[in-house]
Amino acid sequence: MIYDFSNLPSQDRYRLLSNFVGPRPVALITTRDAEGRANAAPMSFFNVFSHDPAIVAVGIQDRPDGRTKDTMANLRATGEFTAHMVDLPMAEAMLICGLDLPPEIDELAAAGLASRSGEKTNAPVIETAPVAMECRVERMIEWPERAIILGEVVSMHIRPDCFAPGGRYANPETFQPIARLHADNYIVADRQFELVAPDRDAVLKAALAQTCG
């Protein structure tokens, strides 16, 4: 089947993209409002964009009734956030943070997540998260009812057990982030495997042989 996005209603585009582009890593985004109150919300339109500069991208859209999400309002007010990778022990707390609670409610407290202010920002850092990236908003790309936030990572907190021996790479036995598939379906990276690229020269030799043949 072929879908012409130029003639497709917005919700149908969302359904197709969110169902078939995945798994998408979940970031639990924490912010503070202008009065210093904490907020937390999971975002699955999220990924790393660049390492130099160190940029992550977060897609945020308004609530279905048109209200601006607290995360977006806080980003406009403070320009700071922390993006946390989520693992299975944090899954239920992530769902609590995703509920539509009033702005005066601290989702972190409601979810039982202990936090502290960051090293380089005032955005909360969740103490039990496997990975937390303190970010400053580098720019916002805005459309009606939605925006892409580009955040520069200024500090990264990694739980020590998430490192493999040697402290250079992630340990697949302990760093098992959650990703979203579609609707209420998620996946956890607990069946990781290696894929090693074939020898470049051998592939090139075979390709040239086919071309010449």
One Martini backbone bead per residue (centre of mass of N, CA, C, O) as a GRO file, in nm:
protein
  213
    1MET     BB    1   0.099   0.034   0.018
    2ILE     BB    2   0.015   0.380  -0.056
    3TYR     BB    3   0.093   0.701   0.097
    4ASP     BB    4  -0.027   1.029   0.067
    5PHE     BB    5   0.078   1.287   0.265
    6SER     BB    6  -0.063   1.535   0.120
    7ASN     BB    7  -0.367   1.370   0.186
    8LEU     BB    8  -0.313   1.325   0.495
    9PRO     BB    9  -0.400   1.312   0.792
   10SER     BB   10  -0.236   1.375   1.076
   11GLN     BB   11  -0.310   1.112   1.241
   12ASP     BB   12  -0.219   0.917   1.015
   13ARG     BB   13   0.075   0.999   1.009
   14TYR     BB   14   0.135   0.932   1.298
   15ARG     BB   15   0.058   0.632   1.292
   16LEU     BB   16   0.264   0.543   1.078
   17LEU     BB   17   0.528   0.653   1.198
   18SER     BB   18   0.501   0.532   1.496
   19ASN     BB   19   0.469   0.228   1.395
   20PHE     BB   20   0.733   0.209   1.167
   21VAL     BB   21   0.927   0.388   1.348
   22GLY     BB   22   1.145   0.149   1.482
   23PRO     BB   23   1.281   0.183   1.753
   24ARG     BB   24   1.237   0.440   2.002
   25PRO     BB   25   1.387   0.623   2.211
   26VAL     BB   26   1.347   0.700   2.549
   27ALA     BB   27   1.289   1.019   2.699
   28LEU     BB   28   1.329   1.161   3.014
   29ILE     BB   29   1.212   1.482   3.063
   30THR     BB   30   1.359   1.750   3.241
   31THR     BB   31   1.227   2.039   3.420
   32ARG     BB   32   1.178   2.393   3.477
   33ASP     BB   33   1.026   2.651   3.584
   34ALA     BB   34   1.036   2.983   3.668
   35GLU     BB   35   0.986   2.876   3.985
   36GLY     BB   36   1.132   2.569   4.002
   37ARG     BB   37   0.949   2.356   3.902
   38ALA     BB   38   0.908   2.030   3.840
   39ASN     BB   39   0.944   1.822   3.539
   40ALA     BB   40   0.808   1.521   3.368
   41ALA     BB   41   0.864   1.358   3.036
   42PRO     BB   42   0.802   1.145   2.785
   43MET     BB   43   1.005   1.088   2.478
   44SER     BB   44   1.002   0.930   2.138
   45PHE     BB   45   1.103   1.192   1.984
   46PHE     BB   46   1.428   1.073   1.988
   47ASN     BB   47   1.781   1.180   1.943
   48VAL     BB   48   2.083   1.174   1.810
   49PHE     BB   49   2.264   1.416   1.592
   50SER     BB   50   2.545   1.501   1.738
   51HIS     BB   51   2.900   1.540   1.852
   52ASP     BB   52   3.002   1.815   1.670
   53PRO     BB   53   2.812   1.903   1.826
   54ALA     BB   54   2.632   1.807   2.109
   55ILE     BB   55   2.324   1.667   1.983
   56VAL     BB   56   1.983   1.668   2.061
   57ALA     BB   57   1.653   1.546   1.966
   58VAL     BB   58   1.316   1.690   2.017
   59GLY     BB   59   0.978   1.604   1.988
   60ILE     BB   60   0.702   1.843   2.025
   61GLN     BB   61   0.358   1.836   2.110
   62ASP     BB   62   0.064   1.914   2.159
   63ARG     BB   63  -0.212   1.865   2.289
   64PRO     BB   64  -0.513   1.761   2.168
   65ASP     BB   65  -0.648   2.045   2.286
   66GLY     BB   66  -0.386   2.264   2.243
   67ARG     BB   67  -0.208   2.249   2.472
   68THR     BB   68   0.072   2.325   2.624
   69LYS     BB   69   0.333   2.175   2.728
   70ASP     BB   70   0.529   2.197   2.999
   71THR     BB   71   0.798   2.146   2.864
   72MET     BB   72   0.777   2.374   2.656
   73ALA     BB   73   0.737   2.608   2.852
   74ASN     BB   74   1.008   2.560   3.005
   75LEU     BB   75   1.201   2.594   2.767
   76ARG     BB   76   1.122   2.889   2.712
   77ALA     BB   77   1.199   2.991   3.007
   78THR     BB   78   1.509   2.834   3.043
   79GLY     BB   79   1.675   2.640   2.832
   80GLU     BB   80   1.641   2.357   3.000
   81PHE     BB   81   1.756   2.004   3.014
   82THR     BB   82   1.695   1.649   3.082
   83ALA     BB   83   1.808   1.343   2.936
   84HIS     BB   84   1.673   1.018   2.990
   85MET     BB   85   1.735   0.706   3.013
   86VAL     BB   86   1.539   0.404   2.998
   87ASP     BB   87   1.462   0.145   3.214
   88LEU     BB   88   1.285  -0.104   3.351
   89PRO     BB   89   1.277   0.013   3.651
   90MET     BB   90   1.147   0.298   3.513
   91ALA     BB   91   0.876   0.241   3.362
   92GLU     BB   92   0.646   0.323   3.556
   93ALA     BB   93   0.748   0.610   3.608
   94MET     BB   94   0.726   0.702   3.315
   95LEU     BB   95   0.415   0.673   3.299
   96ILE     BB   96   0.349   0.877   3.518
   97CYS     BB   97   0.494   1.119   3.370
   98GLY     BB   98   0.277   1.091   3.118
   99LEU     BB   99   0.069   1.222   3.266
  100ASP     BB  100  -0.200   1.461   3.291
  101LEU     BB  101  -0.079   1.691   3.490
  102PRO     BB  102  -0.058   1.944   3.673
  103PRO     BB  103   0.186   2.187   3.699
  104GLU     BB  104   0.203   2.164   4.029
  105ILE     BB  105   0.297   1.879   3.971
  106ASP     BB  106   0.538   1.645   4.070
  107GLU     BB  107   0.631   1.378   3.890
  108LEU     BB  108   0.871   1.269   4.046
  109ALA     BB  109   0.723   1.234   4.313
  110ALA     BB  110   0.486   1.060   4.206
  111ALA     BB  111   0.710   0.834   4.096
  112GLY     BB  112   0.960   0.809   4.303
  113LEU     BB  113   1.192   1.018   4.204
  114ALA     BB  114   1.503   1.093   4.259
  115SER     BB  115   1.664   1.424   4.277
  116ARG     BB  116   1.882   1.667   4.116
  117SER     BB  117   2.071   1.904   4.036
  118GLY     BB  118   2.276   1.996   3.816
  119GLU     BB  119   2.597   2.092   3.720
  120LYS     BB  120   2.505   2.301   3.457
  121THR     BB  121   2.210   2.286   3.554
  122ASN     BB  122   1.866   2.305   3.687
  123ALA     BB  123   1.792   2.044   3.594
  124PRO     BB  124   1.688   1.749   3.667
  125VAL     BB  125   1.843   1.455   3.816
  126ILE     BB  126   1.816   1.122   3.801
  127GLU     BB  127   1.965   0.898   4.012
  128THR     BB  128   1.870   0.604   3.866
  129ALA     BB  129   1.968   0.660   3.600
  130PRO     BB  130   2.175   0.544   3.358
  131VAL     BB  131   2.119   0.818   3.187
  132ALA     BB  132   2.229   1.173   3.176
  133MET     BB  133   2.148   1.480   2.986
  134GLU     BB  134   2.262   1.784   2.990
  135CYS     BB  135   2.080   2.073   2.855
  136ARG     BB  136   2.088   2.323   2.602
  137VAL     BB  137   1.926   2.528   2.410
  138GLU     BB  138   2.006   2.592   2.075
  139ARG     BB  139   1.722   2.529   1.925
  140MET     BB  140   1.408   2.613   1.759
  141ILE     BB  141   1.165   2.433   1.565
  142GLU     BB  142   0.866   2.584   1.448
  143TRP     BB  143   0.526   2.498   1.460
  144PRO     BB  144   0.214   2.443   1.466
  145GLU     BB  145   0.190   2.252   1.766
  146ARG     BB  146   0.516   2.227   1.715
  147ALA     BB  147   0.858   2.090   1.791
  148ILE     BB  148   1.213   2.119   1.759
  149ILE     BB  149   1.470   2.025   1.982
  150LEU     BB  150   1.793   2.155   2.028
  151GLY     BB  151   2.041   2.002   2.234
  152GLU     BB  152   2.315   2.072   2.429
  153VAL     BB  153   2.554   1.878   2.562
  154VAL     BB  154   2.715   1.950   2.891
  155SER     BB  155   2.630   1.678   3.050
  156MET     BB  156   2.720   1.336   3.160
  157HIS     BB  157   2.545   1.070   3.318
  158ILE     BB  158   2.689   0.751   3.430
  159ARG     BB  159   2.639   0.456   3.535
  160PRO     BB  160   2.889   0.248   3.615
  161ASP     BB  161   2.744  -0.035   3.532
  162CYS     BB  162   2.716   0.055   3.215
  163PHE     BB  163   3.001  -0.033   3.189
  164ALA     BB  164   3.244  -0.177   3.053
  165PRO     BB  165   3.529  -0.299   3.064
  166GLY     BB  166   3.730   0.009   3.068
  167GLY     BB  167   3.512   0.249   3.019
  168ARG     BB  168   3.407   0.284   2.694
  169TYR     BB  169   3.158   0.095   2.690
  170ALA     BB  170   2.874  -0.056   2.685
  171ASN     BB  171   2.682  -0.277   2.887
  172PRO     BB  172   2.453  -0.518   2.786
  173GLU     BB  173   2.386  -0.633   3.081
  174THR     BB  174   2.305  -0.322   3.206
  175PHE     BB  175   2.241  -0.168   2.932
  176GLN     BB  176   1.871  -0.150   2.891
  177PRO     BB  177   1.692   0.015   2.698
  178ILE     BB  178   1.404   0.177   2.615
  179ALA     BB  179   1.160   0.131   2.350
  180ARG     BB  180   0.939   0.240   2.103
  181LEU     BB  181   0.690   0.134   1.890
  182HIS     BB  182   0.354   0.102   1.950
  183ALA     BB  183   0.165   0.255   2.132
  184ASP     BB  184   0.195   0.020   2.411
  185ASN     BB  185   0.471  -0.063   2.272
  186TYR     BB  186   0.772  -0.219   2.383
  187ILE     BB  187   1.138  -0.230   2.419
  188VAL     BB  188   1.416  -0.423   2.531
  189ALA     BB  189   1.778  -0.436   2.543
  190ASP     BB  190   1.814  -0.794   2.598
  191ARG     BB  191   1.906  -0.879   2.271
  192GLN     BB  192   2.198  -0.840   2.204
  193PHE     BB  193   2.410  -0.791   1.905
  194GLU     BB  194   2.652  -0.858   1.667
  195LEU     BB  195   2.769  -0.660   1.378
  196VAL     BB  196   2.997  -0.736   1.125
  197ALA     BB  197   3.159  -0.618   0.881
  198PRO     BB  198   3.265  -0.687   0.595
  199ASP     BB  199   3.508  -0.709   0.382
  200ARG     BB  200   3.579  -0.461   0.168
  201ASP     BB  201   3.762  -0.596  -0.048
  202ALA     BB  202   3.579  -0.839  -0.105
  203VAL     BB  203   3.333  -0.680  -0.199
  204LEU     BB  204   3.472  -0.523  -0.426
  205LYS     BB  205   3.567  -0.768  -0.589
  206ALA     BB  206   3.282  -0.882  -0.641
  207ALA     BB  207   3.163  -0.628  -0.778
  208LEU     BB  208   3.370  -0.615  -1.014
  209ALA     BB  209   3.309  -0.894  -1.128
  210GLN     BB  210   3.015  -0.832  -1.202
  211THR     BB  211   3.072  -0.592  -1.388
  212CYS     BB  212   3.268  -0.746  -1.586
  213GLY     BB  213   3.062  -0.993  -1.640
   0.00000   0.00000   0.00000
